Amino acid sequence: MYPAELVQPMKDDLTNVGFTQLTNASEVDNMISNTQGTLLMVVNSVCGCAAGNMRPGVKLSVQHEKAPNGLATVFAGVDTEAVAQARKYFLPYPPSSPSIALFKDGKLVHFLERHHIEGGTAQMIAANLAAAYDEFC
């Protein structure tokens, strides 16, 4: 578990642009079940690829002409219950931090694992997500 004062700026990086921070299993279930249309769920992390690629790419992606109806995030290593619950919805993908999931009407339709995020730029991640938004949003 990471200290709250360490991760708060990393959480704020997404909540300041409209993401809802989920901290427990029921919040995850409610968000996925009750979001009509599309939901972008981000597993945030303290790692460098989250800071350098993932968060900037996600923020850039939601500026696309088509964007998800809902935005949510869980934080790996901090909000353990929420992350574990979110990962149940990500199956058959293995646990991955950071990662990005797009749901449509509660069903997983697009997923980026850590290995997609580490080797890419923020612009590549945004373009990948924008293509998914064009298809599903």
C-alpha positions, -999 to +999 in steps of 0.1 A: +000+000+000+013+034-010+009+065+013-021+086+005+000+118+001+021+101-025-007+089-047-032+118-044-016+139-072-017+108-094-054+103-086-061+140-091-045+138-126-075+119-137-102+131-114-095+167-124-106+158-159-138+141-150-129+106-139-147+092-109-123+076-083-137+042-072-124+028-039-144-003-032-161-033-049-197-019-048-187+014-064-171-006-092-202-028-096-225+002-096-204+021-121-202-008-146-239-018-141-254+017-142-234+034-170-255+033-201-235+033-233-197+033-228-175+035-198-137+039-197-122+023-167-085+031-160-063+011-135-040+039-124-005+032-110+026+048-095+048+034-123+066+056-148+046+043-177+014+055-161+028+090-156+046+093-189+022+075-213-010+062-198-025+092-180-015+117-207-028+094-234-061+088-216-066+125-210-059+132-247-082+105-258-113+118-240-110+150-261-118+130-292-150+138-311-165+106-298-159+097-262-172+074-235-203+083-215-186+075-182-151+078-169-138+059-139-105+049-123-092+026-096-057+028-082-035-003-080-017-008-047-041+016-029-077+008-036-072-030-034-108-040-032-118-018-061-090-030-083-097-067-075-134-062-084-126-043-116-102-071-127-131-096-125-147-076-153-115-076-173-114-114-176-100-132-196-071-106-194-047-112-166-041-085-139-022-056-154-012-022-139-017+002-155-044-009-178-074+006-196-108-010-203-137+002-224-171-012-216-203-009-236-235-016-218-215-034-191-195-056-214-158-054-220-152-044-256-116-031-257-086-035-234-051-022-232-026-041-210+006-028-195+026-041-224+006-020-248+011+011-226+049+007-217+061+006-253+038+034-266+036+071-265+007+091-251-003+099-287-003+062-296-025+053-266-049+082-274-051+071-311-058+035-300-086+046-277-100+071-302-103+042-327-122+022-301-144+052-293-152+055-330-163+019-331-181+016-298-192+051-287 
